[in-house]
Amino acid sequence: MSITPSIPVVQGSAKTTLQHEGDALLLSRRHDEVRIPLAAIAQVRAEGRSLTVELTAPAGATSYTHRIDGVSEAAAVMFAAAVNDALPGTAGRDTTADGTALVETRTRPAGERERKTRLVMWWSAGAVGLVALLCVLIAVAGQPVGIVLFVPLGFVAAGATILGLVSLNSWYREFRLTRHGITTLAAEDPGRPGTYLYIDPAGLVRQVLTWPGRLSTAVSYDPRNPADVILPRSTFARRGELCWGLFCALCGVGFYASMIAMVVQTFTGSLDLSGPA
């Protein structure tokens, strides 16, 4: 028996969510997804700001539970009540069976936002380190006034390269998914304008948000990670992002190359930053 769409999505701490997906619950955590069929659930308990999914277990055995902390109390109570009401009519449900045998766990690759965050953090750390090194070198070369030039120039170079790398990363992701992913049609949810639903190879219903008004829209997703989905854009838009990313990245690299050249010239004596213009 499927759960009605009125059941809320429960959001917990550490980016954990629990939602209904047809005849199962989908527990999404930072690094994995757990699909819990209704037939494997003994009961769902709302305990303040915690929600516990207790699995069925043989008599005398300890039942296994999945616990989500940091949830909304109101959402937890509504979620638990709706699921518990649906459990008695679930086909094939045996409260004396081992529910863990029906549960499926799948490792989830890092999401797009997480990958971009890592890219920005690592490049920012590298950029700060490079600028600091160049400032030390130009001071050792007897031109400490160069620090006044290198610090703002370093921020501009870092910003340009980060913007370029993020744009190129988005372009490559779309290029990869449209060429090597699965492209299908997602239908708009009549009750939620702008929310489009598609079914992944495992039979799970997933959603993507975009502008409302269309009955369906094309989406492309990674077969290894169906949650990694994009809305394919026009060729003009993709090429525009590619050109913009290359321009920003080359500008940033050019700024860094200029600073490195200035340091080399100060050591060779061919550049005097403290002298008259």
MOHUVEN-V691236 format. One record per backbone hydrogen bond with DSSP energy under -0.5 kcal/mol. CO is the residue of the C=O (numbers start at 1). NH is the residue of the N-H. Records with the same first field share a line. If there is no record, write none. Layout:
CO->NH + NH
This chain:
4->7
8->10
9->11
10->12 + 18
13->16
16->12
17->28
18->10
19->26
21->23 + 24
22->3
23->38
24->21
25->27 + 36
26->19 + 28
27->29 + 34
28->17
31->108
32->29
33->35 + 106
34->27 + 36
35->37 + 104
36->25
37->40
38->41
39->94
40->56
43->54
45->47 + 52
47->50
49->70 + 71
50->47
51->68
52->45 + 54
53->66
54->42 + 43
56->99
58->61
64->55
66->53
68->51
69->13
72->76
73->77
74->78
75->79
76->80
77->81
78->82
79->83
80->84
81->85
82->86
83->87
84->88
86->89
87->90
90->93
94->97
95->57
97->99
98->101
99->102 + 103
100->103
104->35
106->33
107->109
111->115
112->116
113->117
114->118
115->119
116->120
117->121
118->122
119->123
120->124
121->125
122->126
123->127
124->128
125->129
126->130
127->131
128->132
129->133
130->134
131->135
132->136
133->137
134->138
135->139
136->140
137->141
138->143
139->142
143->146
144->147
145->148 + 149
146->150
147->151
148->152
149->153
150->154
151->155
152->156
153->157
154->158
155->159
156->160
157->161
158->162
159->163
160->164
161->165
162->166
163->167
164->168
165->169
166->170
167->171
168->172
169->173
170->174
171->175
172->176
173->177
174->178
175->179
176->180
177->181
181->183
182->221
184->219
186->217
187->197
188->190
189->192
192->195
194->196 + 210
195->189
196->208
197->187
198->206
200->203
204->200 + 206
206->198
208->196
215->188
217->186
219->184
220->230
221->182
222->225
225->222 + 228
227->229
228->222
230->220 + 232
234->238
235->239
236->240
237->241
238->242
239->243
240->244
241->245
242->246
243->247
244->248
245->249
246->250
247->251
248->252
249->253
250->254
251->255
252->256
253->257
254->258
255->259
256->260
257->261
258->262
259->263
260->264
261->265
262->266
263->267
264->268
265->269 + 270 + 271
271->273
272->275
